[in-house]
C-alpha cells in the first residue's frame, strides 16, 4: 500500500475517535466493490484441450537449417553452433544434452 508521507498524520486523540465499527464499515465498503466480468467474453478466450482446430490456418515461415546450425542427435533440435558441446558416435550433441 502506498503511503503519502507529506499528508498530515492523525494525532492519538483522532485515532481514538475512530471506532472499531467505523473501521469495519470502511473495510466492508472496500471489499464489496463489484468486479465487471463478461462471462461470455471470458469463455470465448479460453481454448479447451481437444478443441477442433481443423478450420484454423497457420502461417509459419519455415527456414532451412543455416550453415552455422546443427541438429542435436539427442533432442533433435536445430541449435546454433554456440550450443555445440561435442561430436558423439552418432553425431553432434548440444550442451543441454551432454
C-alpha positions in Angstrom: 0.0 0.0 0.0 1.3 3.4 -0.9 1.9 5.9 1.8 1.8 9.7 1.4 4.5 10.9 3.8 3.6 14.6 3.2 0.0 14.1 4.3 -0.8 15.3 7.9 -0.9 12.5 10.3 -3.6 11.8 12.8 -3.0 12.5 16.5 -3.6 10.0 19.2 -6.9 11.7 20.0 -8.1 11.4 16.4 -7.1 7.8 16.3 -9.0 7.0 19.5 -12.1 8.7 18.0 -12.1 6.2 15.1 -14.4 3.5 16.4 -14.0 -0.2 15.6 -17.4 -0.2 13.9 -16.4 2.7 11.5 -13.2 0.9 10.5 -15.2 -2.3 9.9 -17.7 -0.4 7.8 -14.9 1.2 5.7 -13.3 -2.2 5.2 -16.6 -3.8 4.1 -17.2 -1.0 1.6 -13.7 -1.6 0.0 -14.2 -5.3 -0.1 -17.7 -5.2 -1.7 -16.8 -3.3 -4.8 -18.2 -5.3 -7.8 -16.0 -6.7 -10.5 -17.2 -6.4 -14.0 -16.6 -9.7 -15.7 -18.2 -10.5 -19.0 -18.5 -14.3 -18.8 -19.3 -14.7 -22.5 -16.1 -12.9 -23.4 -14.1 -14.8 -20.9 -15.5 -18.1 -22.2 -14.5 -17.2 -25.8 -10.9 -16.5 -24.9 -10.4 -19.9 -23.3 -9.2 -22.8 -25.5 -10.1 -26.2 -24.4 -7.8 -29.2 -24.9 -9.0 -31.4 -27.8 -10.8 -28.5 -29.5 -11.4 -28.8 -33.2 -8.8 -26.6 -34.9 -9.2 -28.1 -38.4 -10.6 -24.8 -39.8 -7.7 -22.8 -38.4 -4.9 -21.8 -40.8 -1.4 -21.5 -39.5 1.1 -19.1 -41.1 4.6 -20.2 -40.2 7.6 -19.4 -42.3 9.9 -22.5 -42.4 13.6 -21.6 -42.8 16.1 -24.3 -43.8 19.0 -25.1 -41.5 21.7 -22.5 -41.8 25.4 -23.1 -42.1 26.1 -22.1 -38.5 23.5 -24.5 -37.1 23.5 -28.2 -36.3 20.9 -30.8 -35.3 21.4 -32.5 -31.9 21.3 -36.3 -32.2 19.8 -36.5 -28.7 17.0 -33.9 -28.6 16.7 -33.5 -32.4 16.6 -29.7 -32.1 18.3 -27.4 -34.5 20.8 -25.4 -32.5 23.3 -22.6 -33.1 27.0 -23.5 -33.2 27.4 -21.7 -29.8 25.3 -24.5 -28.3 27.6 -27.3 -29.7 29.3 -29.4 -27.0 30.9 -32.4 -28.7 30.7 -34.8 -31.6 29.4 -38.1 -30.3 29.5 -41.5 -32.0 26.2 -40.9 -33.8 26.6 -37.1 -34.4 26.8 -33.6 -32.9 25.4 -33.1 -29.4 24.3 -29.8 -27.7 25.3 -28.5 -24.3 21.9 -29.2 -22.8 22.0 -32.9 -23.7 25.7 -33.5 -22.9 
